[in-house]
Amino acid sequence: MSGRFFPGLRCMAAALLALWLPLQAATLQLEGASGHTQLDGAALAAHPQARDIDIPADVAYGRAMRYRAVPLAVVLAGLGLAPGDTLEVVASDGFTAQLPGALVLRAAHGGAGEPWLAIEPEQAPWPLLPGKQHTAGPFYLVWPQAQGVASEQWPYAIGRLAVREAPERRWPQITVAPSLPANHPARRGQAVFVTQCLVCHAMNGGGGATMGPDLNRPLNPVEYFQPDALRRLIRDPRSVRAWPGQAMPGFGAQQISEAQLDDLLAYLAHMARRR
């Protein structure tokens, strides 16, 4: 029967579907030494080690938050993540964080700074993120003790966790020239780029994120921004250019210090000569 002749039935079916969809548990995709698997959000929330945790200074929401969460070590069990590996965290919007294995595992046995995976309740969604039309769910990586953790190392809307090689080995085209001295600012800037920029941008085609443009192809920002304007763009993008749907956040001194910003700009200038 066609809905054209039975509009009431079609509307009823749509309403029932809308009620049914939220009841479907979110799943987290995992890739590691044992292959591909997935975990159910409801099962994670009911795990024996799951509990309600308080986050005094939540990065995504900008305030104190409470979540139902499990230690990330529980989720990673069996994936074979080593300190020299990278945990790639892929979000539904294309944001892709590359978390050093040493950082993720530094508290695998209950030490200080342990990361937790927060699970959004199916029947009680979290608040909308500031300035966005969605929450941080269904999964959000949070740090109750965030010392030494950068702002972009709090990925939310997570859909997949995967064990990978370190970014510099996986994408050698993002690295500075081997001839640069060990203390060259561009080398330090490369580390800043991997942590704070590679989550959204590629460099010479290297990177897993899909949110923003490549920062060296076809041109590098240092080639079309005056130095002061580029610094201002990083600190407060909307003060330089703005459009509907603009996604790039501003990076204040707490996220990228002045010294780190100097190093990042040195890296970009260096990479403009390495296409």
Backbone torsions as a table, in degrees:
resi	resn	phi	psi	omega
1	MET	NA	142.4	-177.7
2	SER	-90.6	139.6	175.2
3	GLY	-64.8	-18.4	178.9
4	ARG	-59.5	-34.1	-176.6
5	PHE	-98.5	-12.2	179.3
6	PHE	-131.1	66.7	-176.5
7	PRO	-61.4	-30.4	-179.7
8	GLY	-65.3	-40.9	178.6
9	LEU	-65.2	-39.0	-179.7
10	ARG	-64.2	-43.1	179.8
11	CYS	-65.0	-39.4	179.4
12	MET	-64.1	-41.3	179.3
13	ALA	-63.1	-40.9	178.9
14	ALA	-63.4	-39.4	-179.9
15	ALA	-66.3	-42.2	178.4
16	LEU	-63.6	-38.8	178.2
17	LEU	-63.7	-41.0	179.4
18	ALA	-63.3	-33.8	178.3
19	LEU	-74.4	-32.8	-175.7
20	TRP	-76.8	-38.2	-174.3
21	LEU	-58.6	-46.0	-178.3
22	PRO	-61.7	-19.9	-177.9
23	LEU	-78.5	-10.5	-179.9
24	GLN	-76.8	122.1	-175.5
25	ALA	-66.3	138.6	176.2
26	ALA	-69.3	146.4	178.4
27	THR	-121.4	145.9	179.3
28	LEU	-109.1	122.2	179.6
29	GLN	-84.2	138.4	-178.5
30	LEU	-127.9	139.6	176.0
31	GLU	-133.4	125.7	-179.7
32	GLY	-158.6	-158.8	-176.3
33	ALA	-61.0	-29.5	-178.2
34	SER	-90.3	5.5	179.5
35	GLY	101.2	-151.7	-177.3
36	HIS	-100.2	140.3	174.6
37	THR	-152.6	-179.8	176.4
38	GLN	-147.8	154.4	178.8
39	LEU	-121.7	144.8	-179.9
40	ASP	-89.9	133.8	-177.4
41	GLY	-61.0	-42.2	-179.9
42	ALA	-64.7	-38.4	178.3
43	ALA	-66.7	-39.1	177.2
44	LEU	-62.8	-41.5	-179.3
45	ALA	-65.3	-24.6	179.8
46	ALA	-97.0	4.0	-178.7
47	HIS	-60.3	146.7	-179.3
48	PRO	-56.7	-28.8	-179.8
49	GLN	-92.6	0.3	178.2
50	ALA	-73.2	143.8	175.6
51	ARG	-159.4	170.6	176.1
52	ASP	-83.5	128.4	-179.2
53	ILE	-124.2	151.2	178.3
54	ASP	-103.1	134.4	176.2
55	ILE	-113.8	104.5	-174.2
56	PRO	-61.8	-38.0	-177.0
57	ALA	-132.8	79.6	-177.6
58	ASP	-71.7	128.5	-175.2
59	VAL	-69.7	-44.1	-175.8
60	ALA	-69.3	-41.4	-176.0
61	TYR	-94.0	-16.0	178.1
62	GLY	70.5	25.3	179.1
63	ARG	-160.8	177.4	176.9
64	ALA	-70.2	140.0	-179.9
65	MET	-138.4	158.2	173.9
66	ARG	-125.7	136.0	-177.1
67	TYR	-134.6	154.1	163.6
68	ARG	-85.5	125.2	-171.1
69	ALA	-151.0	162.6	173.6
70	VAL	-124.4	150.8	173.7
71	PRO	-57.0	137.3	-179.6
72	LEU	-59.2	-29.4	179.3
73	ALA	-58.7	-31.2	177.9
74	VAL	-64.4	-42.8	-178.0
75	VAL	-69.3	-36.0	-174.0
76	LEU	-84.5	-6.6	-178.2
77	ALA	-55.4	125.9	178.6
78	GLY	90.5	-7.8	-179.7
79	LEU	-80.1	-18.1	177.7
80	GLY	78.4	27.1	178.5
81	LEU	-70.9	127.5	177.8
82	ALA	-111.8	160.2	-179.2
83	PRO	-55.0	-32.5	-179.6
84	GLY	-83.7	-4.9	178.0
85	ASP	-85.1	179.2	174.3
86	THR	-124.8	137.9	171.9
87	LEU	-95.4	111.0	178.0
88	GLU	-87.2	124.2	-178.3
89	VAL	-114.4	114.1	-173.8
90	VAL	-107.2	125.2	179.0
91	ALA	-98.2	164.1	-176.3
92	SER	-68.5	-20.0	-179.0
93	ASP	-94.3	4.6	179.5
94	GLY	99.8	-11.1	174.5
95	PHE	-62.3	130.4	-176.5
96	THR	-137.4	106.1	-178.8
97	ALA	-89.5	143.1	176.6
98	GLN	-112.6	96.4	-175.1
99	LEU	-95.1	123.9	178.3
100	PRO	-57.7	135.5	179.0
101	GLY	-57.5	-36.1	-179.6
102	ALA	-63.1	-36.3	178.1
103	LEU	-69.3	-45.9	-178.1
104	VAL	-64.7	-37.3	-173.8
105	LEU	-93.4	-0.5	-173.5
106	ARG	-62.1	-19.8	-179.7
107	ALA	-127.4	30.6	-176.2
108	ALA	-61.6	-20.7	-179.2
109	HIS	-111.8	30.3	173.5
110	GLY	89.0	15.7	179.3
111	GLY	-76.4	-175.2	-177.8
112	ALA	-68.9	143.9	174.5
113	GLY	81.9	24.0	-177.7
114	GLU	-66.6	130.5	175.8
115	PRO	-79.5	147.2	179.2
116	TRP	-125.9	150.6	174.7
117	LEU	-103.3	111.9	178.1
118	ALA	-82.6	140.6	-177.0
119	ILE	-117.9	122.2	-179.7
120	GLU	-73.8	127.1	178.7
121	PRO	-66.0	137.0	-178.5
122	GLU	-62.8	-37.2	-175.4
123	GLN	-96.3	-3.2	-179.9
124	ALA	-141.4	73.5	-177.2
125	PRO	-57.9	150.8	175.1
126	TRP	-67.4	166.8	176.5
127	PRO	-64.3	158.1	173.1
128	LEU	-63.4	143.9	176.4
129	LEU	-66.5	147.9	178.8
130	PRO	-55.4	124.8	177.8
131	GLY	76.2	7.3	-178.7
132	LYS	-125.8	165.9	-179.0
133	GLN	-105.5	24.8	178.4
134	HIS	-148.3	165.3	178.5
135	THR	-89.3	-176.2	176.1
136	ALA	-86.6	1.9	-177.4
137	GLY	-80.6	175.4	7.6
138	PRO	-82.6	-18.7	178.7
139	PHE	-132.7	142.6	-174.0
140	TYR	-144.2	126.9	179.8
141	LEU	-87.0	117.3	-175.2
142	VAL	-123.7	157.4	-176.1
143	TRP	-129.0	101.0	178.7
144	PRO	-57.0	-35.9	173.2
145	GLN	-117.8	105.4	-167.2
146	ALA	-98.9	14.9	179.6
147	GLN	-61.0	127.8	179.8
148	GLY	82.0	8.2	-179.8
149	VAL	-110.0	126.0	-178.6
150	ALA	-78.4	161.5	-177.7
151	SER	-60.6	-34.9	-178.1
152	GLU	-83.1	5.3	176.3
153	GLN	-100.1	21.8	172.9
154	TRP	-116.3	61.7	-175.8
155	PRO	-68.9	140.0	177.0
156	TYR	-124.0	178.8	-175.6
157	ALA	52.8	41.4	-173.6
158	ILE	-74.5	135.9	175.7
159	GLY	-117.7	-24.2	-175.9
160	ARG	-149.5	141.4	171.1
161	LEU	-119.9	133.4	-177.8
162	ALA	-142.7	140.1	175.5
163	VAL	-85.1	124.7	-177.0
164	ARG	-132.2	171.5	168.5
165	GLU	-70.4	162.2	174.1
166	ALA	-59.1	144.7	-176.3
167	PRO	-53.4	-38.4	-178.0
168	GLU	-65.6	-30.3	176.6
169	ARG	-83.8	-35.4	-178.8
170	ARG	-71.8	-37.8	-179.6
171	TRP	-129.6	79.1	-177.6
172	PRO	-59.7	-19.5	-178.5
173	GLN	-71.1	-7.3	177.2
174	ILE	-91.7	-4.9	-173.2
175	THR	-89.4	154.2	178.2
176	VAL	-75.4	169.5	179.7
177	ALA	-61.2	135.1	179.3
178	PRO	-58.1	-24.2	-177.3
179	SER	-75.2	-11.8	-179.0
180	LEU	-65.9	139.5	176.3
181	PRO	-58.6	154.9	-176.9
182	ALA	-61.3	-29.3	-177.8
183	ASN	-97.9	13.7	-179.0
184	HIS	-66.9	137.9	-178.5
185	PRO	-59.4	-29.8	179.3
186	ALA	-65.1	-31.6	176.6
187	ARG	-66.2	-43.4	177.1
188	ARG	-66.4	-37.5	178.4
189	GLY	-63.3	-32.1	176.6
190	GLN	-60.0	-42.1	178.9
191	ALA	-63.8	-40.1	177.4
192	VAL	-63.3	-43.4	-179.8
193	PHE	-60.3	-45.9	-177.9
194	VAL	-61.8	-40.5	-177.4
195	THR	-76.2	-45.4	-169.0
196	GLN	-104.5	-20.2	-173.6
197	CYS	-114.7	-35.2	-177.1
198	LEU	-65.3	-15.5	178.7
199	VAL	-64.8	-24.3	-178.9
200	CYS	-123.0	-27.4	-172.1
201	HIS	-116.3	154.2	169.9
202	ALA	-98.0	166.8	174.6
203	MET	-136.2	115.4	-176.8
204	ASN	55.9	33.3	-179.6
205	GLY	83.9	-4.4	179.9
206	GLY	-93.0	132.9	-179.2
207	GLY	135.5	155.3	-177.8
208	GLY	-105.0	-6.5	-176.6
209	ALA	-80.3	156.4	-179.2
210	THR	-130.3	13.1	-176.3
211	MET	-79.5	-44.2	-173.9
212	GLY	-118.6	173.8	-178.3
213	PRO	-76.9	163.3	171.3
214	ASP	-63.6	137.1	-176.3
215	LEU	-94.9	13.7	174.9
216	ASN	-139.4	-6.7	-179.7
217	ARG	-130.6	126.3	1.5
218	PRO	-80.8	-22.2	177.9
219	LEU	-130.1	155.1	176.6
220	ASN	-90.5	144.2	179.4
221	PRO	-54.0	-29.0	-179.8
222	VAL	-68.1	-14.7	-177.9
223	GLU	-90.2	-15.0	179.7
224	TYR	-130.7	5.8	172.3
225	PHE	-119.9	137.2	167.7
226	GLN	-64.0	147.9	-175.7
227	PRO	-51.7	-45.3	-179.2
228	ASP	-65.8	-37.6	179.8
229	ALA	-67.3	-36.8	179.7
230	LEU	-68.1	-41.1	176.8
231	ARG	-61.8	-41.2	-179.9
232	ARG	-66.9	-37.1	178.0
233	LEU	-60.9	-42.1	-179.6
234	ILE	-69.1	-39.4	-179.1
235	ARG	-73.6	-41.6	-175.2
236	ASP	-150.7	83.1	-173.8
237	PRO	-53.4	-38.9	-175.8
238	ARG	-70.3	-15.3	177.0
239	SER	-79.0	-11.1	-179.5
240	VAL	-107.2	-47.1	177.1
241	ARG	-156.7	145.1	-177.1
242	ALA	-144.8	147.8	178.1
243	TRP	-157.1	159.1	178.6
244	PRO	-58.3	135.8	179.3
245	GLY	82.2	8.2	179.7
246	GLN	-59.8	130.9	-172.4
247	ALA	-109.8	-24.2	-174.0
248	MET	-65.7	126.3	176.6
249	PRO	-83.2	166.7	171.5
250	GLY	-87.0	146.8	179.4
251	PHE	-112.7	101.3	177.9
252	GLY	-75.3	-178.8	-177.2
253	ALA	-63.9	-23.8	177.4
254	GLN	-72.5	-29.1	179.4
255	GLN	-87.5	-44.3	177.8
256	ILE	-135.4	112.8	-178.8
257	SER	-68.2	168.3	177.7
258	GLU	-60.5	-40.3	178.4
259	ALA	-65.2	-41.5	177.9
260	GLN	-65.5	-36.6	178.5
261	LEU	-65.9	-40.6	175.3
262	ASP	-58.3	-43.9	-179.4
263	ASP	-66.1	-40.6	179.7
264	LEU	-62.6	-42.7	179.0
265	LEU	-67.1	-34.4	175.6
266	ALA	-64.7	-38.9	177.1
267	TYR	-63.9	-46.2	-179.7
268	LEU	-61.6	-43.1	179.5
269	ALA	-63.5	-39.4	178.4
270	HIS	-65.7	-43.0	-176.5
271	MET	-71.0	-20.9	176.2
272	ALA	-61.7	-19.4	178.0
273	ARG	-102.4	9.5	-176.9
274	ARG	-130.9	67.4	177.3
275	ARG	-96.8	NA	NA
